Amino acid sequence: MSCSVLFVLHHGNLHKILLPVYSVQTLRTFCSRTRLSRSLKESYRLLQLPEDGDRSYAEVREAYVRMAKLYHPDSGAPTADAALFCHIEEAYRAIMTHMSRQGSTSLYSQKQEDEEDKSKNQAPQHRQYLSFEGVGSGTPSQRERQYQQFRMDRATDQVLEYRRKCMEQAAAEEGAMVTRDARVRSKRIKITQAVERLVEDLIQESMARGDFQNLSGTGKPLNKFDHNPYADPMTHNLNRILIDNGYQPEWIVTQKEIRETITKMRDRLLEVRSKLGNPLRHSEQLRWKEHCGYFAEELRKLNKVVDNFNLIVPLMSLQMVHFNMNKEIEKVLKADQESRKEKEKKKEEEESRMAETQELNTSKQNTRQALILWMQRLLKGN
């Protein structure tokens, strides 16, 4: 029996009749109940829920999920039906709307708990524990983006700071190297000046003793030398004086000796090879190996002279490389082959000239004999 019926039957004495029987809470619950409509009953029937009694949001939601597993078109079940699922979804929404209108405190708290569980299932579980180092404001996602930008800016600042320190360190090292180079250069200048003073003192002492009196052209003016635009005139004149008196720098003399020595060694080895046959016999091969051993020993000594020359030569472009044994022997063999070819060619030319001379002499002799026979025949005819 609803509250409206009670008002109609017992108008005026309703409070007296209900007060001994029902408490205030019972009356509130009794009056809050309303008769279910036909559409709402149909909704309960679709979700397979009983019409009487209160149902929690969790139970309704569980029933909806159970029906969705059976009739949802994407569930893959044999009972899937899109049209029936649409009716089930409408029924679920109608029941939830009806339960929310009832306004029960317990149901409202249960709904809040369900919504919190749903939000926890959807949102990352660790987001509520992120502090982002106190950076940013707004929602957690906005704070997360602001914190990422903050980390990028901080990393950029750290990289720039590291580069600045590296540049400062490099500049400090470069300054130290410049200082060290300046010290070395100053020391070299001092040594050079000391050597120049020592040489000048020795020259003055020699001049005082008269060591330069025996030079040719003493007391006479210097001859005018050809001017070299790439050299200092004084240096050019001094070099000319030294050259005219038979003086040459040590590296020039050494270079000349190296070239003369290697030329002589090649000529000797070539002479030995020219005396042997082509191809070599067994005894000739032994002799050739023996001479090659002597040549290798002399070449090793010459390479030591090359090392000494490279230490005293003033320019890097004038330095020499070691002589290679195999390359030198190949050069000698190649020169021997060329000389043999030239000899054969000369011999062939000489033989051809001799053959031509012989043919000419033969032809002359034949001509003379023919002339004599002709004259004899002429005389006999007369």
Buried (B, 14 or more C-beta within 10 A) or exposed (E): EEBEEBEEEEEEEEEEEBEEEEEEEEBEEBEEEEEBEEEBEBBBEBBEBEEEEEBBBEEBBBBBEEBBEBBBEEEEEEEBBEEBBEBBBBBBEBBBEBBEEEEBEEBBEBBEEBEEEEEEEEEEEEEEEEEBEEBBEEEBEEBBEBBEEBEEEEEEEEEEEEEEEEEEEEEEEEEEEEEEEEEEEEEEEEEEEEEEEEEEEEEEEEEEEEEEEEEEEEEEEEEEEEEEEEEEEEEBBEBBBEEEEEEEEEBEEBBEEBEEBBEEBBEBBBEBBBEBEEEBEEEBEEBBEEBBEEBEEBBEEBBEBBEEBBEEBEEEEEEBEEBEBEEBBEBBEEBBEEEEEEEEEEEEEEEEEEEEEEEEEEEEEEEEEEEEEEEEEEEEEE
